[in-house]
Amino acid sequence: MLANPILELDPSSYLREVLPALLRSAQRPALPKAVIQFVIVDRPDCDLAYRCSPAGLEVMDGIVDDVDLTLSFVSADLLAFAKKKLDVPRALRSQRLKVYGRTELLEWMTARLVDAATGGVS
């Protein structure tokens, strides 16, 4: 039996490789023109952004200026999110997860992840 790669990932690998691959593999909804910033407060090596456009998704290191949505996590909560175990309402209430900007991009990300997980069959 193969090991589950998400269970063994560190936050950097998840944000740099796994999440972008999942978002790229989905067919719908279409990629918007937007920049999504991830800030992992206890891991400065994990500050990065995704520049999305109809042409594709680019991963960029560091903090960028032209951001449409910022998601700020602690690394443990990011990995709980990756494992589908994060209690999002509680993380928001306790301010362990902070969301700034165009929150409709969260709906887009969710729809892309569902599409990737189901192979476009919903």
N, CA, C and O atoms as a Tinker XYZ file with bonds, in Angstrom:
   488  protein
     1  N      0.841000   -1.176000    0.000000    73     2
     2  CA     0.000000    0.000000    0.000000    64     1     3
     3  C      0.888000    1.241000    0.000000    63     2     4     5
     4  O      1.850000    1.316000    0.764000    81     3
     5  N      0.567000    2.220000   -0.860000    73     3     6
     6  CA     1.349000    3.440000   -0.953000    64     5     7
     7  C      0.999000    4.386000    0.178000    63     6     8     9
     8  O     -0.151000    4.443000    0.616000    81     7
     9  N      1.985000    5.126000    0.649000    73     7    10
    10  CA     1.762000    6.124000    1.692000    64     9    11
    11  C      1.011000    7.310000    1.100000    63    10    12    13
    12  O      1.162000    7.636000   -0.077000    81    11
    13  N      0.207000    7.941000    1.931000    73    11    14
    14  CA    -0.513000    9.142000    1.514000    64    13    15
    15  C      0.458000   10.314000    1.525000    63    14    16    17
    16  O      0.951000   10.678000    2.593000    81    15
    17  N      0.756000   10.929000    0.353000    73    15    18
    18  CA     1.760000   11.991000    0.309000    64    17    19
    19  C      1.366000   13.218000    1.128000    63    18    20    21
    20  O      2.246000   13.923000    1.622000    81    19
    21  N      0.080000   13.491000    1.287000    73    19    22
    22  CA    -0.339000   14.661000    2.052000    64    21    23
    23  C      0.020000   14.486000    3.526000    63    22    24    25
    24  O      0.376000   15.459000    4.191000    81    23
    25  N     -0.070000   13.266000    4.044000    73    23    26
    26  CA     0.234000   13.044000    5.448000    64    25    27
    27  C      1.704000   13.275000    5.759000    63    26    28    29
    28  O      2.057000   13.546000    6.907000    81    27
    29  N      2.563000   13.172000    4.754000    73    27    30
    30  CA     3.996000   13.283000    4.970000    64    29    31
    31  C      4.570000   14.626000    4.515000    63    30    32    33
    32  O      5.783000   14.823000    4.585000    81    31
    33  N      3.744000   15.534000    4.059000    73    31    34
    34  CA     4.237000   16.793000    3.518000    64    33    35
    35  C      4.531000   17.816000    4.592000    63    34    36    37
    36  O      3.921000   17.830000    5.661000    81    35
    37  N      5.484000   18.671000    4.274000    73    35    38
    38  CA     5.655000   19.853000    5.094000    64    37    39
    39  C      4.919000   20.991000    4.401000    63    38    40    41
    40  O      4.583000   20.870000    3.223000    81    39
    41  N      4.661000   22.079000    5.090000    73    39    42
    42  CA     3.889000   23.175000    4.493000    64    41    43
    43  C      4.489000   23.712000    3.194000    63    42    44    45
    44  O      3.754000   24.048000    2.265000    81    43
    45  N      5.812000   23.793000    3.124000    73    43    46
    46  CA     6.444000   24.311000    1.919000    64    45    47
    47  C      6.143000   23.426000    0.713000    63    46    48    49
    48  O      5.770000   23.930000   -0.346000    81    47
    49  N      6.300000   22.122000    0.864000    73    47    50
    50  CA     6.016000   21.197000   -0.234000    64    49    51
    51  C      4.556000   21.249000   -0.642000    63    50    52    53
    52  O      4.229000   21.214000   -1.829000    81    51
    53  N      3.684000   21.332000    0.345000    73    51    54
    54  CA     2.255000   21.384000    0.035000    64    53    55
    55  C      1.928000   22.617000   -0.802000    63    54    56    57
    56  O      1.249000   22.513000   -1.823000    81    55
    57  N      2.413000   23.795000   -0.369000    73    55    58
    58  CA     2.093000   25.031000   -1.084000    64    57    59
    59  C      2.825000   25.165000   -2.414000    63    58    60    61
    60  O      2.282000   25.740000   -3.358000    81    59
    61  N      4.035000   24.648000   -2.505000    73    59    62
    62  CA     4.825000   24.804000   -3.729000    64    61    63
    63  C      4.516000   23.753000   -4.788000    63    62    64    65
    64  O      4.665000   24.011000   -5.982000    81    63
    65  N      4.082000   22.559000   -4.353000    73    63    66
    66  CA     3.923000   21.466000   -5.303000    64    65    67
    67  C      2.511000   20.882000   -5.344000    63    66    68    69
    68  O      1.889000   20.826000   -6.404000    81    67
    69  N      2.014000   20.453000   -4.198000    73    67    70
    70  CA     0.758000   19.696000   -4.179000    64    69    71
    71  C     -0.441000   20.565000   -4.520000    63    70    72    73
    72  O     -1.191000   20.248000   -5.444000    81    71
    73  N     -0.633000   21.663000   -3.782000    73    71    74
    74  CA    -1.806000   22.507000   -4.030000    64    73    75
    75  C     -1.813000   23.091000   -5.442000    63    74    76    77
    76  O     -2.854000   23.054000   -6.098000    81    75
    77  N     -0.695000   23.630000   -5.939000    73    75    78
    78  CA    -0.720000   24.108000   -7.330000    64    77    79
    79  C     -1.050000   23.002000   -8.337000    63    78    80    81
    80  O     -1.779000   23.240000   -9.301000    81    79
    81  N     -0.519000   21.799000   -8.119000    73    79    82
    82  CA    -0.816000   20.691000   -9.035000    64    81    83
    83  C     -2.299000   20.359000   -9.025000    63    82    84    85
    84  O     -2.886000   20.105000  -10.077000    81    83
    85  N     -2.906000   20.358000   -7.851000    73    83    86
    86  CA    -4.345000   20.098000   -7.765000    64    85    87
    87  C     -5.143000   21.185000   -8.476000    63    86    88    89
    88  O     -6.068000   20.889000   -9.231000    81    87
    89  N     -4.783000   22.439000   -8.233000    73    87    90
    90  CA    -5.511000   23.541000   -8.867000    64    89    91
    91  C     -5.326000   23.525000  -10.384000    63    90    92    93
    92  O     -6.262000   23.830000  -11.124000    81    91
    93  N     -4.142000   23.175000  -10.846000    73    91    94
    94  CA    -3.890000   23.100000  -12.293000    64    93    95
    95  C     -4.615000   21.935000  -12.941000    63    94    96    97
    96  O     -5.019000   22.033000  -14.100000    81    95
    97  N     -4.789000   20.839000  -12.222000    73    95    98
    98  CA    -5.383000   19.643000  -12.820000    64    97    99
    99  C     -6.890000   19.757000  -13.019000    63    98   100   101
   100  O     -7.460000   19.040000  -13.842000    81    99
   101  N     -7.526000   20.632000  -12.291000    73    99   102
   102  CA    -8.973000   20.800000  -12.428000    64   101   103
   103  C     -9.298000   21.496000  -13.744000    63   102   104   105
   104  O     -8.520000   22.310000  -14.243000    81   103
   105  N    -10.442000   21.167000  -14.287000    73   103   106
   106  CA   -10.856000   21.757000  -15.557000    64   105   107
   107  C    -11.798000   22.947000  -15.385000    63   106   108   109
   108  O    -11.916000   23.794000  -16.270000    81   107
   109  N    -12.462000   22.994000  -14.242000    73   107   110
   110  CA   -13.410000   24.082000  -14.013000    64   109   111
   111  C    -13.476000   24.426000  -12.545000    63   110   112   113
   112  O    -13.119000   23.582000  -11.723000    81   111
   113  N    -13.897000   25.580000  -12.173000    73   111   114
   114  CA   -14.126000   26.719000  -13.064000    64   113   115
   115  C    -12.804000   27.244000  -13.618000    63   114   116   117
   116  O    -11.727000   26.907000  -13.127000    81   115
   117  N    -12.911000   28.073000  -14.646000    73   115   118
   118  CA   -11.723000   28.600000  -15.312000    64   117   119
   119  C    -10.862000   29.392000  -14.328000    63   118   120   121
   120  O    -11.356000   29.928000  -13.336000    81   119
   121  N     -9.563000   29.452000  -14.627000    73   119   122
   122  CA    -8.659000   30.240000  -13.803000    64   121   123
   123  C     -9.002000   31.718000  -13.925000    63   122   124   125
   124  O     -9.085000   32.237000  -15.038000    81   123
   125  N     -9.203000   32.407000  -12.803000    73   123   126
   126  CA    -9.456000   33.848000  -12.875000    64   125   127
   127  C     -8.128000   34.592000  -12.992000    63   126   128   129
   128  O     -7.061000   34.014000  -12.783000    81   127
   129  N     -8.204000   35.861000  -13.325000    73   127   130
   130  CA    -7.010000   36.706000  -13.282000    64   129   131
   131  C     -6.935000   37.242000  -11.855000    63   130   132   133
   132  O     -7.673000   38.157000  -11.491000    81   131
   133  N     -6.030000   36.661000  -11.042000    73   131   134
   134  CA    -5.955000   37.023000   -9.630000    64   133   135
   135  C     -4.620000   36.579000   -9.047000    63   134   136   137
   136  O     -3.936000   35.713000   -9.593000    81   135
   137  N     -4.270000   37.199000   -7.923000    73   135   138
   138  CA    -3.087000   36.806000   -7.159000    64   137   139
   139  C     -3.547000   36.413000   -5.765000    63   138   140   141
   140  O     -4.212000   37.185000   -5.074000    81   139
   141  N     -3.183000   35.198000   -5.360000    73   139   142
   142  CA    -3.548000   34.666000   -4.048000    64   141   143
   143  C     -2.262000   34.502000   -3.243000    63   142   144   145
   144  O     -1.371000   33.738000   -3.613000    81   143
   145  N     -2.187000   35.234000   -2.138000    73   143   146
   146  CA    -1.003000   35.224000   -1.274000    64   145   147
   147  C     -1.213000   34.265000   -0.114000    63   146   148   149
   148  O     -2.270000   34.275000    0.516000    81   147
   149  N     -0.214000   33.435000    0.174000    73   147   150
   150  CA    -0.218000   32.569000    1.349000    64   149   151
   151  C      0.878000   33.053000    2.293000    63   150   152   153
   152  O      2.029000   33.219000    1.891000    81   151
   153  N      0.507000   33.275000    3.552000    73   151   154
   154  CA     1.464000   33.650000    4.587000    64   153   155
   155  C      1.350000   32.603000    5.685000    63   154   156   157
   156  O      0.295000   32.451000    6.300000    81   155
   157  N      2.433000   31.885000    5.928000    73   155   158
   158  CA     2.474000   30.906000    7.007000    64   157   159
   159  C      3.309000   31.548000    8.111000    63   158   160   161
   160  O      4.535000   31.628000    8.025000    81   159
   161  N      2.605000   32.007000    9.158000    73   159   162
   162  CA     3.224000   32.914000   10.127000    64   161   163
   163  C      4.404000   32.314000   10.882000    63   162   164   165
   164  O      5.292000   33.051000   11.311000    81   163
   165  N      4.435000   30.998000   11.053000    73   163   166
   166  CA     5.544000   30.380000   11.769000    64   165   167
   167  C      6.571000   29.746000   10.829000    63   166   168   169
   168  O      7.471000   29.034000   11.277000    81   167
   169  N      6.436000   30.004000    9.530000    73   167   170
   170  CA     7.363000   29.452000    8.535000    64   169   171
   171  C      7.627000   30.492000    7.450000    63   170   172   173
   172  O      6.964000   30.466000    6.413000    81   171
   173  N      8.580000   31.411000    7.659000    73   171   174
   174  CA     8.831000   32.449000    6.651000    64   173   175
   175  C      9.234000   31.897000    5.286000    63   174   176   177
   176  O      9.094000   32.590000    4.278000    81   175
   177  N      9.729000   30.668000    5.238000    73   175   178
   178  CA    10.085000   30.058000    3.958000    64   177   179
   179  C      8.851000   29.661000    3.158000    63   178   180   181
   180  O      8.970000   29.231000    2.011000    81   179
   181  N      7.673000   29.801000    3.747000    73   179   182
   182  CA     6.434000   29.410000    3.076000    64   181   183
   183  C      5.603000   30.599000    2.609000    63   182   184   185
   184  O      4.461000   30.418000    2.188000    81   183
   185  N      6.147000   31.804000    2.673000    73   183   186
   186  CA     5.428000   32.960000    2.135000    64   185   187
   187  C      5.541000   32.913000    0.623000    63   186   188   189
   188  O      6.634000   33.038000    0.069000    81   187
   189  N      4.409000   32.731000   -0.042000    73   187   190
   190  CA     4.416000   32.690000   -1.499000    64   189   191
   191  C      3.054000   33.069000   -2.036000    63   190   192   193
   192  O      2.083000   33.191000   -1.289000    81   191
   193  N      2.997000   33.250000   -3.327000    73   191   194
   194  CA     1.756000   33.659000   -3.971000    64   193   195
   195  C      1.544000   32.852000   -5.238000    63   194   196   197
   196  O      2.486000   32.359000   -5.859000    81   195
   197  N      0.264000   32.733000   -5.603000    73   195   198
   198  CA    -0.105000   32.113000   -6.873000    64   197   199
   199  C     -0.638000   33.223000   -7.767000    63   198   200   201
   200  O     -1.595000   33.910000   -7.411000    81   199
   201  N     -0.020000   33.393000   -8.921000    73   199   202
   202  CA    -0.548000   34.318000   -9.924000    64   201   203
   203  C     -1.348000   33.472000  -10.907000    63   202   204   205
   204  O     -0.797000   32.652000  -11.641000    81   203
   205  N     -2.651000   33.688000  -10.904000    73   203   206
   206  CA    -3.560000   32.927000  -11.761000    64   205   207
   207  C     -3.982000   33.784000  -12.939000    63   206   208   209
   208  O     -4.186000   34.990000  -12.808000    81   207
   209  N     -4.108000   33.148000  -14.082000    73   207   210
   210  CA    -4.631000   33.795000  -15.277000    64   209   211
   211  C     -5.179000   32.697000  -16.172000    63   210   212   213
   212  O     -4.904000   31.520000  -15.939000    81   211
   213  N     -5.941000   33.056000  -17.183000    73   211   214
   214  CA    -6.422000   32.022000  -18.104000    64   213   215
   215  C     -5.284000   31.204000  -18.724000    63   214   216   217
   216  O     -5.509000   30.088000  -19.191000    81   215
   217  N     -4.068000   31.751000  -18.729000    73   215   218
   218  CA    -2.920000   31.044000  -19.301000    64   217   219
   219  C     -2.333000   30.015000  -18.347000    63   218   220   221
   220  O     -1.597000   29.130000  -18.786000    81   219
   221  N     -2.637000   30.104000  -17.046000    73   219   222
   222  CA    -2.095000   29.134000  -16.110000    64   221   223
   223  C     -1.924000   29.693000  -14.715000    63   222   224   225
   224  O     -2.414000   30.776000  -14.395000    81   223
   225  N     -1.215000   28.931000  -13.884000    73   223   226
   226  CA    -0.976000   29.283000  -12.491000    64   225   227
   227  C      0.528000   29.262000  -12.248000    63   226   228   229
   228  O      1.194000   28.253000  -12.480000    81   227
   229  N      1.048000   30.386000  -11.780000    73   227   230
   230  CA     2.476000   30.526000  -11.499000    64   229   231
   231  C      2.672000   30.663000   -9.991000    63   230   232   233
   232  O      1.953000   31.425000   -9.344000    81   231
   233  N      3.627000   29.941000   -9.428000    73   231   234
   234  CA     3.966000   30.046000   -8.013000    64   233   235
   235  C      5.135000   31.021000   -7.883000    63   234   236   237
   236  O      6.155000   30.880000   -8.557000    81   235
   237  N      4.967000   32.018000   -7.000000    73   235   238
   238  CA     5.996000   33.046000   -6.804000    64   237   239
   239  C      6.427000   33.059000   -5.342000    63   238   240   241
   240  O      5.585000   32.968000   -4.449000    81   239
   241  N      7.722000   33.171000   -5.089000    73   239   242
   242  CA     8.242000   33.248000   -3.728000    64   241   243
   243  C      8.034000   34.633000   -3.139000    63   242   244   245
   244  O      8.034000   35.638000   -3.849000    81   243
   245  N      7.855000   34.662000   -1.817000    73   243   246
   246  CA     7.817000   35.918000   -1.085000    64   245   247
   247  C      6.449000   36.569000   -1.032000    63   246   248   249
   248  O      5.439000   36.006000   -1.454000    81   247
   249  N      6.458000   37.768000   -0.499000    73   247   250
   250  CA     5.257000   38.588000   -0.379000    64   249   251
   251  C      5.183000   39.468000   -1.620000    63   250   252   253
   252  O      6.173000   40.090000   -2.005000    81   251
   253  N      4.018000   39.520000   -2.241000    73   251   254
   254  CA     3.834000   40.346000   -3.442000    64   253   255
   255  C      2.898000   41.513000   -3.123000    63   254   256   257
   256  O      2.140000   41.469000   -2.154000    81   255
   257  N      2.964000   42.543000   -3.943000    73   255   258
   258  CA     2.186000   43.757000   -3.695000    64   257   259
   259  C      0.774000   43.705000   -4.251000    63   258   260   261
   260  O     -0.162000   44.175000   -3.603000    81   259
   261  N      0.607000   43.148000   -5.428000    73   259   262
   262  CA    -0.683000   43.203000   -6.129000    64   261   263
   263  C     -1.552000   41.983000   -5.800000    63   262   264   265
   264  O     -1.795000   41.134000   -6.657000    81   263
   265  N     -2.013000   41.908000   -4.553000    73   263   266
   266  CA    -2.720000   40.733000   -4.058000    64   265   267
   267  C     -4.232000   40.935000   -4.100000    63   266   268   269
   268  O     -4.737000   42.002000   -3.750000    81   267
   269  N     -4.949000   39.895000   -4.534000    73   267   270
   270  CA    -6.411000   39.915000   -4.525000    64   269   271
   271  C     -6.978000   39.207000   -3.294000    63   270   272   273
   272  O     -8.051000   39.563000   -2.805000    81   271
   273  N     -6.250000   38.202000   -2.796000    73   271   274
   274  CA    -6.683000   37.442000   -1.621000    64   273   275
   275  C     -5.446000   37.029000   -0.844000    63   274   276   277
   276  O     -4.473000   36.545000   -1.423000    81   275
   277  N     -5.484000   37.221000    0.471000    73   275   278
   278  CA    -4.407000   36.756000    1.346000    64   277   279
   279  C     -4.986000   35.764000    2.338000    63   278   280   281
   280  O     -6.004000   36.026000    2.978000    81   279
   281  N     -4.319000   34.614000    2.458000    73   279   282
   282  CA    -4.665000   33.603000    3.447000    64   281   283
   283  C     -3.471000   33.464000    4.384000    63   282   284   285
   284  O     -2.353000   33.198000    3.944000    81   283
   285  N     -3.716000   33.644000    5.673000    73   283   286
   286  CA    -2.666000   33.559000    6.667000    64   285   287
   287  C     -2.992000   32.426000    7.632000    63   286   288   289
   288  O     -4.063000   32.411000    8.239000    81   287
   289  N     -2.074000   31.481000    7.773000    73   287   290
   290  CA    -2.236000   30.294000    8.607000    64   289   291
   291  C     -1.020000   30.153000    9.521000    63   290   292   293
   292  O      0.003000   30.805000    9.312000    81   291
   293  N     -1.140000   29.304000   10.527000    73   291   294
   294  CA     0.036000   28.693000   11.151000    64   293   295
   295  C      0.221000   27.361000   10.431000    63   294   296   297
   296  O     -0.737000   26.819000    9.881000    81   295
   297  N      1.419000   26.837000   10.429000    73   295   298
   298  CA     1.711000   25.651000    9.619000    64   297   299
   299  C      0.869000   24.438000   10.021000    63   298   300   301
   300  O      0.461000   23.667000    9.153000    81   299
   301  N      0.603000   24.255000   11.297000    73   299   302
   302  CA    -0.212000   23.111000   11.725000    64   301   303
   303  C     -1.613000   23.184000   11.129000    63   302   304   305
   304  O     -2.177000   22.158000   10.748000    81   303
   305  N     -2.182000   24.388000   11.044000    73   303   306
   306  CA    -3.520000   24.534000   10.472000    64   305   307
   307  C     -3.507000   24.341000    8.961000    63   306   308   309
   308  O     -4.470000   23.822000    8.398000    81   307
   309  N     -2.436000   24.750000    8.300000    73   307   310
   310  CA    -2.331000   24.507000    6.864000    64   309   311
   311  C     -2.323000   23.005000    6.588000    63   310   312   313
   312  O     -2.994000   22.540000    5.667000    81   311
   313  N     -1.574000   22.250000    7.374000    73   311   314
   314  CA    -1.528000   20.801000    7.164000    64   313   315
   315  C     -2.854000   20.147000    7.531000    63   314   316   317
   316  O     -3.252000   19.168000    6.899000    81   315
   317  N     -3.548000   20.674000    8.547000    73   315   318
   318  CA    -4.886000   20.171000    8.863000    64   317   319
   319  C     -5.829000   20.439000    7.690000    63   318   320   321
   320  O     -6.667000   19.599000    7.363000    81   319
   321  N     -5.694000   21.598000    7.064000    73   319   322
   322  CA    -6.479000   21.927000    5.869000    64   321   323
   323  C     -6.185000   20.920000    4.762000    63   322   324   325
   324  O     -7.100000   20.411000    4.114000    81   323
   325  N     -4.911000   20.639000    4.552000    73   323   326
   326  CA    -4.509000   19.704000    3.495000    64   325   327
   327  C     -5.083000   18.313000    3.727000    63   326   328   329
   328  O     -5.384000   17.592000    2.776000    81   327
   329  N     -5.233000   17.940000    4.993000    73   327   330
   330  CA    -5.772000   16.626000    5.345000    64   329   331
   331  C     -7.290000   16.639000    5.508000    63   330   332   333
   332  O     -7.885000   15.642000    5.918000    81   331
   333  N     -7.910000   17.771000    5.186000    73   331   334
   334  CA    -9.366000   17.959000    5.310000    64   333   335
   335  C     -9.826000   17.810000    6.759000    63   334   336   337
   336  O    -10.914000   17.296000    7.019000    81   335
   337  N     -8.994000   18.263000    7.703000    73   335   338
   338  CA    -9.319000   18.148000    9.115000    64   337   339
   339  C     -9.366000   19.498000    9.826000    63   338   340   341
   340  O     -9.521000   19.542000   11.046000    81   339
   341  N     -9.236000   20.584000    9.096000    73   339   342
   342  CA    -9.258000   21.903000    9.719000    64   341   343
   343  C    -10.695000   22.324000   10.003000    63   342   344   345
   344  O    -11.540000   22.301000    9.109000    81   343
   345  N    -10.968000   22.702000   11.223000    73   343   346
   346  CA   -12.257000   23.287000   11.605000    64   345   347
   347  C    -12.181000   24.761000   11.222000    63   346   348   349
   348  O    -11.769000   25.595000   12.028000    81   347
   349  N    -12.577000   25.078000    9.997000    73   347   350
   350  CA   -12.409000   26.421000    9.458000    64   349   351
   351  C    -13.144000   27.474000   10.288000    63   350   352   353
   352  O    -12.542000   28.499000   10.610000    81   351
   353  N    -14.424000   27.275000   10.654000    73   351   354
   354  CA   -15.080000   28.311000   11.472000    64   353   355
   355  C    -14.332000   28.589000   12.783000    63   354   356   357
   356  O    -14.197000   29.742000   13.193000    81   355
   357  N    -13.856000   27.541000   13.423000    73   355   358
   358  CA   -13.113000   27.736000   14.677000    64   357   359
   359  C    -11.785000   28.440000   14.424000    63   358   360   361
   360  O    -11.400000   29.322000   15.192000    81   359
   361  N    -11.080000   28.063000   13.357000    73   359   362
   362  CA    -9.809000   28.716000   13.025000    64   361   363
   363  C    -10.013000   30.200000   12.728000    63   362   364   365
   364  O     -9.179000   31.030000   13.091000    81   363
   365  N    -11.120000   30.530000   12.069000    73   363   366
   366  CA   -11.426000   31.945000   11.808000    64   365   367
   367  C    -11.759000   32.687000   13.100000    63   366   368   369
   368  O    -11.265000   33.790000   13.334000    81   367
   369  N    -12.598000   32.078000   13.935000    73   367   370
   370  CA   -12.978000   32.734000   15.209000    64   369   371
   371  C    -11.771000   32.970000   16.104000    63   370   372   373
   372  O    -11.671000   34.010000   16.756000    81   371
   373  N    -10.865000   32.021000   16.138000    73   371   374
   374  CA    -9.694000   32.144000   17.005000    64   373   375
   375  C     -8.561000   32.929000   16.335000    63   374   376   377
   376  O     -7.499000   33.122000   16.928000    81   375
   377  N     -8.784000   33.369000   15.130000    73   375   378
   378  CA    -7.832000   34.139000   14.321000    64   377   379
   379  C     -6.543000   33.374000   14.019000    63   378   380   381
   380  O     -5.493000   33.974000   13.789000    81   379
   381  N     -6.637000   32.051000   14.023000    73   379   382
   382  CA    -5.513000   31.238000   13.563000    64   381   383
   383  C     -5.481000   31.213000   12.033000    63   382   384   385
   384  O     -4.426000   31.014000   11.431000    81   383
   385  N     -6.630000   31.413000   11.421000    73   383   386
   386  CA    -6.755000   31.564000    9.971000    64   385   387
   387  C     -7.300000   32.956000    9.718000    63   386   388   389
   388  O     -8.340000   33.336000   10.257000    81   387
   389  N     -6.590000   33.713000    8.896000    73   387   390
   390  CA    -7.028000   35.065000    8.551000    64   389   391
   391  C     -7.192000   35.141000    7.043000    63   390   392   393
   392  O     -6.375000   34.627000    6.279000    81   391
   393  N     -8.267000   35.795000    6.640000    73   391   394
   394  CA    -8.607000   35.924000    5.223000    64   393   395
   395  C     -8.824000   37.402000    4.926000    63   394   396   397
   396  O     -9.629000   38.060000    5.585000    81   395
   397  N     -8.108000   37.922000    3.934000    73   395   398
   398  CA    -8.229000   39.317000    3.537000    64   397   399
   399  C     -8.407000   39.392000    2.028000    63   398   400   401
   400  O     -7.717000   38.700000    1.279000    81   399
   401  N     -9.338000   40.235000    1.585000    73   399   402
   402  CA    -9.473000   40.469000    0.153000    64   401   403
   403  C    -10.704000   39.831000   -0.449000    63   402   404   405
   404  O    -11.742000   39.705000    0.200000    81   403
   405  N    -10.572000   39.433000   -1.698000    73   403   406
   406  CA   -11.684000   38.899000   -2.488000    64   405   407
   407  C    -12.010000   37.471000   -2.067000    63   406   408   409
   408  O    -11.437000   36.514000   -2.589000    81   407
   409  N    -12.932000   37.335000   -1.121000    73   407   410
   410  CA   -13.249000   36.019000   -0.572000    64   409   411
   411  C    -13.915000   35.100000   -1.595000    63   410   412   413
   412  O    -13.945000   33.887000   -1.390000    81   411
   413  N    -14.443000   35.638000   -2.677000    73   411   414
   414  CA   -15.016000   34.765000   -3.710000    64   413   415
   415  C    -13.944000   33.876000   -4.341000    63   414   416   417
   416  O    -14.260000   32.854000   -4.950000    81   415
   417  N    -12.684000   34.263000   -4.196000    73   415   418
   418  CA   -11.606000   33.408000   -4.693000    64   417   419
   419  C    -11.488000   32.124000   -3.872000    63   418   420   421
   420  O    -10.993000   31.116000   -4.378000    81   419
   421  N    -11.934000   32.144000   -2.617000    73   419   422
   422  CA   -11.992000   30.909000   -1.825000    64   421   423
   423  C    -12.989000   29.934000   -2.438000    63   422   424   425
   424  O    -12.737000   28.730000   -2.491000    81   423
   425  N    -14.120000   30.456000   -2.901000    73   423   426
   426  CA   -15.112000   29.607000   -3.564000    64   425   427
   427  C    -14.532000   29.019000   -4.837000    63   426   428   429
   428  O    -14.762000   27.851000   -5.149000    81   427
   429  N    -13.778000   29.829000   -5.576000    73   427   430
   430  CA   -13.130000   29.332000   -6.795000    64   429   431
   431  C    -12.154000   28.210000   -6.451000    63   430   432   433
   432  O    -12.160000   27.162000   -7.098000    81   431
   433  N    -11.303000   28.425000   -5.422000    73   431   434
   434  CA   -10.341000   27.393000   -5.037000    64   433   435
   435  C    -11.051000   26.111000   -4.619000    63   434   436   437
   436  O    -10.637000   25.015000   -4.996000    81   435
   437  N    -12.121000   26.250000   -3.836000    73   435   438
   438  CA   -12.881000   25.075000   -3.391000    64   437   439
   439  C    -13.441000   24.317000   -4.588000    63   438   440   441
   440  O    -13.339000   23.092000   -4.656000    81   439
   441  N    -14.031000   25.047000   -5.528000    73   439   442
   442  CA   -14.617000   24.405000   -6.720000    64   441   443
   443  C    -13.532000   23.696000   -7.536000    63   442   444   445
   444  O    -13.765000   22.596000   -8.038000    81   443
   445  N    -12.349000   24.308000   -7.677000    73   443   446
   446  CA   -11.250000   23.676000   -8.418000    64   445   447
   447  C    -10.796000   22.402000   -7.707000    63   446   448   449
   448  O    -10.554000   21.382000   -8.352000    81   447
   449  N    -10.678000   22.462000   -6.366000    73   447   450
   450  CA   -10.233000   21.283000   -5.621000    64   449   451
   451  C    -11.247000   20.156000   -5.689000    63   450   452   453
   452  O    -10.866000   18.990000   -5.793000    81   451
   453  N    -12.534000   20.483000   -5.634000    73   451   454
   454  CA   -13.572000   19.462000   -5.782000    64   453   455
   455  C    -13.502000   18.858000   -7.175000    63   454   456   457
   456  O    -13.604000   17.641000   -7.326000    81   455
   457  N    -13.329000   19.691000   -8.195000    73   455   458
   458  CA   -13.231000   19.199000   -9.571000    64   457   459
   459  C    -12.018000   18.273000   -9.727000    63   458   460   461
   460  O    -12.104000   17.229000  -10.372000    81   459
   461  N    -10.888000   18.670000   -9.128000    73   459   462
   462  CA    -9.690000   17.830000   -9.215000    64   461   463
   463  C     -9.898000   16.493000   -8.510000    63   462   464   465
   464  O     -9.451000   15.451000   -8.990000    81   463
   465  N    -10.585000   16.535000   -7.360000    73   463   466
   466  CA   -10.791000   15.310000   -6.580000    64   465   467
   467  C    -11.781000   14.359000   -7.237000    63   466   468   469
   468  O    -11.673000   13.144000   -7.076000    81   467
   469  N    -12.749000   14.904000   -7.981000    73   467   470
   470  CA   -13.781000   14.075000   -8.573000    64   469   471
   471  C    -13.550000   13.797000  -10.050000    63   470   472   473
   472  O    -14.332000   13.091000  -10.686000    81   471
   473  N    -12.487000   14.349000  -10.587000    73   471   474
   474  CA   -12.217000   14.167000  -12.012000    64   473   475
   475  C    -13.243000   14.857000  -12.892000    63   474   476   477
   476  O    -13.502000   14.422000  -14.014000    81   475
   477  N    -13.836000   15.948000  -12.375000    73   475   478
   478  CA   -14.815000   16.715000  -13.134000    64   477   479
   479  C    -16.228000   16.161000  -13.057000    63   478   480   481
   480  O    -17.126000   16.682000  -13.719000    81   479
   481  N    -16.445000   15.119000  -12.265000    73   479   482
   482  CA   -17.761000   14.547000  -12.103000    64   481   483
   483  C    -18.309000   15.014000  -10.763000    63   482   484   485
   484  O    -17.822000   14.612000   -9.707000    81   483
   485  N    -19.339000   15.876000  -10.817000    73   483   486
   486  CA   -19.881000   16.356000   -9.555000    64   485   487
   487  C    -21.346000   16.050000   -9.424000    63   486   488
   488  O    -21.959000   16.389000   -8.413000    81   487
